[in-house]
Amino acid sequence: MGHTIGPVLEAQEALKVLNREVTVPDLIDKAIHLCGLLFSMTGKKGGERLATNILKSGKAEGKMREIIASQGGDPTIKPSDIEIGSHRLDIKSENSGTVLWTDNQLLIQIARAAGAPKDRKAGIVIHKKIGQRVKKGESIITVFSERTSKLGSAERILNEFAPLRVGDRREMIIHKVLEILEPKRSFWRDKSVARIVSVIKSDGRRVPFDVYKVEATCRRAGASPSLAKRIAQYISEIAYDGISTKEIYELVLAALAGETEHPEIKHRYRLKESIMLLGPAGFNFETYVAEVLAANGYEISSIRPKVNGRCVEHEIDLSIAKDRSRIMVECKYHNSAGTFTGLKESMYTHARFLDITEGKAGLFEKEMLVSNTRVSQEALKYALCIGQEVLSWRYPPEEGLERLIEQKGLTLLQF
């Protein structure tokens, strides 16, 4: 009910409803229904009508302010006076369409990751609900947190799973049933079981199984829409509660391996795993990145050169050039899944760049951070602010590291 999850956000929304600033139909309907039941228990008839009149007349708001005053609060408080978490993350829709479904359990999990309810100012605002239209780029969820670390935890869940789906209503059409099977369980129980299937990630966290993520991963590997949908459906049918991401990966790989017409799709799917097998030190990754950048129009001046800065000597990963600009490259390599490159890495890359440019003016005009995993939103925000270029897994959108590798055919077997 309502558009918010979290103590302070819910209080703010309730106050907005009481003072008639906004209308939240499902929240109002639930409250009026409960009030109607209470009135009926006291013998009064037309309880819901009475409750509606109390809300519309402002009497409900007045009583709430009396309660606030009796508890030592400010009875004149306005919704805008209520302080919420200072750190926020806006999730925008990747396409236009209608909200087809929401996963309430996942929304609660995201809110908890952000700090709610222990951190009272943390939580979620859900801007669009089922059946509402959404435009591409429009905010659908905003996460608030009191701490950047907890906001990062919520972001990691959102990067892996979609708490709501925006699409064409035609996707919800039930196709013609070609065969009637004797069900082992009722439809309601089947639906319940499907909703509680959870996946154990590499870091030990349990997250809901998301069939659309499997489908999207297959599509990024080059599978056709029909093949990706078929594989995703197959995985959803055999997935069990507690299945690991590694098992899902192997199942998808086996399904892709059976597609003899397009064997290259299997190798693309294994790309991320292959990079993580380059070795723990990261030296091989730096050499590989140099090859990838060279194939995409960069001039490689040197690999792992030592450069004197204003204060200390540095061994930088790559010195490259493009369009008459010399670029210092810092490669951040992770050999385990689920690891993000964060603000710390972006900040020390910039600190190194500043020391070198102050020590040897004109040596570099730009700086670049390259990672084989995703980069956190906070790191991207900082990089954008200071002018730091970022190349990572799936960033920039449609031009990420995996795209540069695939477009030039630089699989690790060929490398």
C-alpha positions as CSV (number, residue, x, y, z in Angstrom):
1,M,0.0,0.0,0.0
2,G,1.1,3.5,-0.6
3,H,4.2,4.6,-2.4
4,T,6.8,4.4,0.4
5,I,8.7,1.9,2.6
6,G,10.6,3.2,5.6
7,P,9.5,4.8,8.9
8,V,10.1,8.5,8.1
9,L,9.0,8.2,4.4
10,E,5.8,6.4,5.5
11,A,5.1,9.1,8.1
12,Q,5.7,11.8,5.5
13,E,3.3,10.1,3.1
14,A,0.6,9.6,5.8
15,L,0.8,13.3,6.7
16,K,0.4,14.3,3.1
17,V,-2.7,12.2,2.8
18,L,-4.2,13.6,6.1
19,N,-3.7,17.2,5.0
20,R,-5.2,16.3,1.6
21,E,-1.9,17.3,-0.2
22,V,-1.9,14.0,-2.2
23,T,-4.3,11.2,-2.9
24,V,-3.0,7.6,-2.6
25,P,-6.0,5.5,-3.5
26,D,-4.9,2.1,-2.1
27,L,-3.7,3.6,1.2
28,I,-6.8,5.6,1.7
29,D,-9.1,2.7,0.8
30,K,-7.4,0.4,3.3
31,A,-7.5,3.0,6.1
32,I,-11.2,3.8,5.4
33,H,-12.0,0.1,5.3
34,L,-10.3,-0.5,8.7
35,C,-12.0,2.5,10.2
36,G,-15.3,1.3,8.9
37,L,-14.8,-2.0,10.6
38,L,-14.0,-0.2,13.9
39,F,-17.2,1.9,13.6
40,S,-19.3,-1.2,12.9
41,M,-17.8,-2.9,16.1
42,T,-19.2,0.1,18.1
43,G,-22.7,-0.4,16.5
44,K,-22.5,2.6,14.1
45,K,-23.8,2.1,10.6
46,G,-22.2,3.4,7.4
47,G,-18.7,3.2,9.0
48,E,-16.8,3.7,5.7
49,R,-18.9,6.7,4.8
50,L,-18.2,8.2,8.2
51,A,-14.5,7.6,7.9
52,T,-14.4,9.2,4.4
53,N,-16.1,12.3,5.7
54,I,-13.7,12.6,8.7
55,L,-10.8,12.4,6.3
56,K,-12.2,14.9,3.8
57,S,-13.3,17.4,6.4
58,G,-9.8,17.6,8.0
59,K,-10.9,16.1,11.3
60,A,-8.5,13.2,10.9
61,E,-5.6,15.6,10.4
62,G,-6.6,17.6,13.4
63,K,-6.7,14.6,15.6
64,M,-3.3,13.5,14.4
65,R,-1.8,16.9,15.3
66,E,-3.4,16.6,18.7
67,I,-1.6,13.2,19.2
68,I,1.7,14.7,18.0
69,A,1.4,17.6,20.5
70,S,0.5,15.2,23.4
71,Q,3.6,13.2,22.6
72,G,5.8,16.3,22.7
73,G,6.1,16.9,19.0
74,D,5.5,19.9,16.8
75,P,1.8,20.0,16.0
76,T,2.4,22.4,13.1
77,I,4.8,20.2,11.3
78,K,4.6,20.0,7.5
79,P,5.6,17.0,5.4
80,S,8.5,19.0,4.0
81,D,9.8,19.5,7.5
82,I,10.4,15.8,7.9
83,E,14.1,15.0,7.2
84,I,14.9,12.0,5.0
85,G,18.1,10.2,4.2
86,S,20.7,12.5,2.6
87,H,22.0,9.8,0.2
88,R,19.7,8.9,-2.7
89,L,19.7,6.7,-5.7
90,D,17.2,7.2,-8.6
91,I,16.3,4.2,-10.7
92,K,15.0,5.2,-14.1
93,S,13.0,3.1,-16.6
94,E,15.0,1.7,-19.5
95,N,12.0,1.7,-21.7
96,S,8.5,3.1,-22.1
97,G,5.4,1.0,-21.2
98,T,3.2,-0.1,-18.4
99,V,4.2,-1.4,-15.0
100,L,3.2,-5.0,-15.3
101,W,4.2,-6.3,-11.9
102,T,6.1,-5.5,-8.7
103,D,8.0,-7.8,-6.4
104,N,7.1,-6.6,-2.9
105,Q,9.5,-9.0,-1.1
106,L,12.4,-7.6,-3.2
107,L,11.3,-4.0,-2.5
108,I,11.4,-4.8,1.2
109,Q,14.8,-6.4,0.8
110,I,16.1,-3.3,-0.9
111,A,14.7,-1.0,1.8
112,R,16.4,-3.1,4.5
113,A,19.7,-3.0,2.6
114,A,19.4,0.8,2.6
115,G,19.0,0.7,6.4
116,A,15.3,0.7,7.1
117,P,13.6,0.4,9.5
118,K,16.6,0.7,12.0
119,D,17.8,3.8,10.2
120,R,14.5,5.8,10.3
121,K,15.4,8.1,7.4
122,A,16.1,5.3,5.0
123,G,13.7,3.7,2.7
124,I,12.1,3.7,-0.8
125,V,9.7,5.8,-2.8
126,I,7.9,3.9,-5.5
127,H,6.9,6.4,-8.1
128,K,4.9,4.1,-10.4
129,K,2.6,1.3,-9.5
130,I,1.0,-1.6,-11.4
131,G,-1.0,-0.4,-14.4
132,Q,0.5,3.1,-14.6
133,R,2.3,4.3,-17.7
134,V,6.0,5.0,-17.6
135,K,8.2,6.9,-20.1
136,K,11.7,5.9,-20.9
137,G,14.1,7.7,-18.5
138,E,11.4,8.4,-16.0
139,S,12.1,7.7,-12.3
140,I,10.4,4.6,-11.1
141,I,12.1,4.1,-7.7
142,T,14.2,6.3,-5.4
143,V,16.2,4.8,-2.6
144,F,17.2,6.9,0.4
145,S,19.8,6.1,3.0
146,E,21.7,7.6,5.8
147,R,25.0,6.0,4.8
148,T,26.7,5.6,1.4
149,S,27.8,2.0,2.3
150,K,24.2,1.0,2.8
151,L,23.1,2.8,-0.3
152,G,25.7,0.8,-2.1
153,S,24.2,-2.5,-0.7
154,A,20.8,-1.5,-2.1
155,E,22.3,-0.6,-5.4
156,R,24.0,-4.0,-5.8
157,I,20.6,-5.7,-5.4
158,L,19.0,-3.3,-8.0
159,N,21.9,-4.0,-10.4
160,E,21.1,-7.7,-10.2
161,F,17.3,-7.8,-10.0
162,A,14.3,-5.8,-11.1
163,P,11.7,-5.1,-8.4
164,L,9.2,-4.1,-11.0
165,R,8.8,-4.7,-14.7
166,V,7.9,-2.2,-17.3
167,G,6.7,-3.5,-20.7
168,D,4.0,-3.9,-23.2
169,R,0.7,-5.3,-21.9
170,R,0.8,-7.8,-24.7
171,E,3.5,-9.6,-22.8
172,M,0.9,-10.5,-20.3
173,I,-1.4,-12.3,-22.8
174,I,-1.9,-16.0,-21.8
175,H,-1.2,-18.1,-24.9
176,K,-3.4,-20.9,-26.1
177,V,-3.0,-24.1,-24.1
178,L,-2.0,-26.9,-26.4
179,E,-2.0,-29.7,-23.8
180,I,-3.8,-30.1,-20.5
181,L,-1.7,-31.8,-17.9
182,E,-2.8,-33.2,-14.6
183,P,-1.4,-30.8,-12.0
184,K,0.5,-32.3,-9.0
185,R,-0.3,-29.2,-7.0
186,S,-2.9,-26.5,-7.2
187,F,-2.2,-23.4,-9.3
188,W,-2.1,-21.2,-6.2
189,R,0.6,-23.4,-4.6
190,D,2.6,-23.6,-7.8
191,K,2.5,-19.8,-7.9
192,S,3.6,-19.5,-4.3
193,V,6.5,-21.9,-4.7
194,A,7.7,-20.1,-7.8
195,R,7.7,-16.8,-5.9
196,I,9.9,-18.1,-3.0
197,V,12.7,-19.5,-5.2
198,S,15.9,-17.8,-4.1
199,V,19.4,-17.8,-5.5
200,I,22.6,-17.9,-3.4
201,K,25.1,-15.4,-4.8
202,S,28.9,-15.8,-4.7
203,D,29.1,-13.6,-1.7
204,G,26.5,-15.8,0.2
205,R,23.5,-13.4,-0.1
206,R,20.1,-14.9,-0.9
207,V,18.2,-13.0,-3.6
208,P,15.0,-13.8,-5.5
209,F,15.3,-15.7,-8.8
210,D,14.8,-13.4,-11.8
211,V,13.9,-15.1,-15.0
212,Y,14.3,-11.8,-16.9
213,K,17.9,-11.5,-15.8
214,V,18.7,-14.9,-17.3
215,E,17.0,-13.8,-20.5
216,A,18.8,-10.5,-20.6
217,T,22.2,-12.2,-20.0
218,C,21.6,-14.6,-22.9
219,R,20.6,-11.7,-25.2
220,R,23.8,-9.8,-24.3
221,A,25.8,-12.9,-25.3
222,G,24.2,-12.7,-28.7
223,A,21.3,-15.1,-28.4
224,S,18.2,-14.3,-30.4
225,P,15.1,-13.1,-28.5
226,S,13.4,-16.4,-29.0
227,L,16.4,-18.5,-27.9
228,A,17.0,-16.3,-24.9
229,K,13.4,-16.6,-23.8
230,R,13.4,-20.3,-24.3
231,I,16.6,-20.9,-22.2
232,A,15.3,-18.5,-19.5
233,Q,12.0,-20.4,-19.3
234,Y,13.9,-23.7,-19.1
235,I,16.1,-22.5,-16.3
236,S,13.0,-21.1,-14.4
237,E,11.4,-24.5,-14.6
238,I,14.3,-26.5,-13.1
239,A,15.6,-23.8,-10.6
240,Y,15.1,-24.8,-7.0
241,D,15.1,-22.8,-3.8
242,G,18.8,-22.2,-2.8
243,I,20.3,-22.8,-6.2
244,S,23.6,-21.0,-6.6
245,T,24.5,-18.5,-9.3
246,K,27.3,-20.9,-10.4
247,E,24.8,-23.7,-11.0
248,I,22.6,-21.3,-13.0
249,Y,25.6,-20.2,-15.0
250,E,26.5,-23.8,-15.8
251,L,23.0,-24.7,-16.8
252,V,22.8,-21.7,-19.1
253,L,26.2,-22.6,-20.5
254,A,25.1,-26.2,-21.2
255,A,21.9,-24.9,-22.9
256,L,23.9,-22.5,-25.1
257,A,26.4,-25.3,-25.9
258,G,23.6,-27.2,-27.5
259,E,23.0,-24.5,-30.0
260,T,25.4,-25.8,-32.7
261,E,24.3,-23.2,-35.2
262,H,25.8,-20.4,-33.1
263,P,28.7,-21.8,-31.0
264,E,30.2,-18.3,-30.6
265,I,27.3,-17.3,-28.2
266,K,28.7,-19.8,-25.6
267,H,32.1,-18.1,-25.7
268,R,30.6,-14.6,-25.3
269,Y,28.6,-15.9,-22.3
270,R,31.8,-17.1,-20.7
271,L,33.7,-13.9,-21.4
272,K,33.3,-12.5,-17.8
273,E,34.4,-15.8,-16.3
274,S,37.4,-16.0,-18.6
275,I,38.6,-12.6,-17.7
276,M,38.4,-13.5,-14.0
277,L,40.7,-16.5,-14.7
278,L,43.5,-14.2,-15.9
279,G,45.2,-14.5,-12.5
280,P,45.1,-12.9,-9.1
281,A,47.7,-10.2,-9.6
282,G,46.0,-8.4,-12.5
283,F,49.1,-8.0,-14.7
284,N,47.6,-10.2,-17.4
285,F,44.5,-8.1,-17.3
286,E,46.5,-4.9,-17.8
287,T,48.1,-6.4,-20.9
288,Y,44.7,-7.6,-22.2
289,V,43.2,-4.2,-21.7
290,A,46.0,-2.7,-23.7
291,E,45.2,-5.0,-26.6
292,V,41.5,-4.1,-26.4
293,L,42.2,-0.4,-26.3
294,A,44.7,-0.7,-29.2
295,A,42.0,-2.5,-31.3
296,N,39.6,0.3,-30.6
297,G,41.8,3.2,-31.8
298,Y,44.0,4.0,-28.9
299,E,47.8,4.3,-29.2
300,I,49.6,2.3,-26.5
301,S,52.7,4.2,-25.3
302,S,53.8,1.9,-22.6
303,I,52.6,-0.8,-20.1
304,R,53.4,-0.4,-16.4
305,P,55.8,2.5,-16.8
306,K,57.3,4.2,-13.7
307,V,56.6,7.9,-13.5
308,N,57.8,10.5,-11.0
309,G,55.1,12.6,-9.4
310,R,55.4,15.7,-7.4
311,C,55.6,13.7,-4.1
312,V,56.4,10.0,-5.0
313,E,57.2,7.7,-7.8
314,H,54.3,5.8,-9.4
315,E,54.0,2.7,-11.4
316,I,51.0,3.3,-13.6
317,D,49.2,0.5,-15.4
318,L,49.0,2.0,-18.9
319,S,50.1,5.1,-20.8
320,I,47.9,5.6,-23.9
321,A,46.9,8.3,-26.3
322,K,44.0,9.2,-28.6
323,D,43.0,12.3,-30.5
324,R,46.3,14.1,-29.3
325,S,45.4,13.5,-25.7
326,R,47.7,11.5,-23.4
327,I,45.8,9.4,-20.9
328,M,46.9,7.7,-17.7
329,V,45.1,4.4,-17.2
330,E,44.5,2.7,-13.9
331,C,43.2,-0.9,-14.3
332,K,41.2,-2.4,-11.4
333,Y,41.0,-6.1,-11.7
334,H,38.7,-8.4,-9.6
335,N,38.9,-12.2,-9.8
336,S,35.7,-13.0,-7.9
337,A,32.1,-12.4,-8.9
338,G,29.9,-9.8,-7.1
339,T,32.7,-7.3,-6.5
340,F,32.2,-3.7,-7.4
341,T,34.8,-1.1,-8.2
342,G,33.9,1.7,-5.8
343,L,34.5,5.3,-4.8
344,K,37.9,4.5,-3.2
345,E,39.4,3.2,-6.4
346,S,38.1,6.2,-8.4
347,M,39.5,8.6,-5.7
348,Y,43.0,7.1,-5.5
349,T,43.2,7.0,-9.4
350,H,42.5,10.7,-9.3
351,A,45.0,11.3,-6.5
352,R,47.7,9.5,-8.5
353,F,46.8,11.6,-11.6
354,L,47.1,14.9,-9.7
355,D,50.5,14.0,-8.2
356,I,51.9,13.0,-11.6
357,T,50.5,16.0,-13.5
358,E,51.9,18.4,-10.8
359,G,55.3,16.6,-10.9
360,K,55.5,16.5,-14.7
361,A,53.2,19.1,-16.2
362,G,51.9,18.1,-19.6
363,L,52.7,14.4,-19.2
364,F,49.0,13.5,-19.2
365,E,45.8,15.4,-20.1
366,K,43.3,12.8,-19.0
367,E,42.8,9.9,-16.6
368,M,40.9,6.7,-17.1
369,L,39.7,3.9,-14.7
370,V,39.2,0.5,-16.3
371,S,37.5,-2.4,-14.5
372,N,36.4,-5.9,-15.4
373,T,33.4,-5.6,-13.0
374,R,30.7,-3.0,-12.5
375,V,31.5,0.4,-11.0
376,S,29.2,1.8,-8.2
377,Q,26.9,4.7,-8.8
378,E,28.8,6.8,-6.3
379,A,32.1,6.2,-8.1
380,L,30.5,7.1,-11.4
381,K,29.1,10.3,-9.9
382,Y,32.5,11.3,-8.6
383,A,34.2,10.4,-11.9
384,L,31.8,12.5,-13.8
385,C,32.4,15.4,-11.4
386,I,36.2,15.4,-11.8
387,G,36.2,14.5,-15.5
388,Q,37.6,11.0,-15.1
389,E,36.8,8.5,-17.9
390,V,35.4,5.1,-16.8
391,L,35.4,1.9,-18.8
392,S,33.9,-1.1,-17.0
393,W,31.6,-4.0,-17.4
394,R,28.4,-2.5,-19.1
395,Y,29.6,1.1,-18.7
396,P,29.4,3.3,-20.6
397,P,26.0,1.9,-21.7
398,E,26.3,0.0,-25.0
399,E,30.0,0.9,-25.0
400,G,31.3,-1.0,-22.0
401,L,34.4,-3.2,-21.8
402,E,32.5,-6.3,-22.9
403,R,31.2,-4.5,-26.0
404,L,34.7,-3.3,-27.1
405,I,35.9,-6.9,-26.7
406,E,32.9,-8.4,-28.7
407,Q,32.9,-5.8,-31.4
408,K,36.6,-6.6,-32.3
409,G,36.3,-10.3,-31.7
410,L,39.0,-10.2,-28.9
411,T,37.9,-13.3,-27.0
412,L,40.6,-14.6,-24.7
413,L,41.1,-17.7,-26.8
414,Q,42.0,-15.5,-29.7
415,F,44.1,-13.2,-27.5
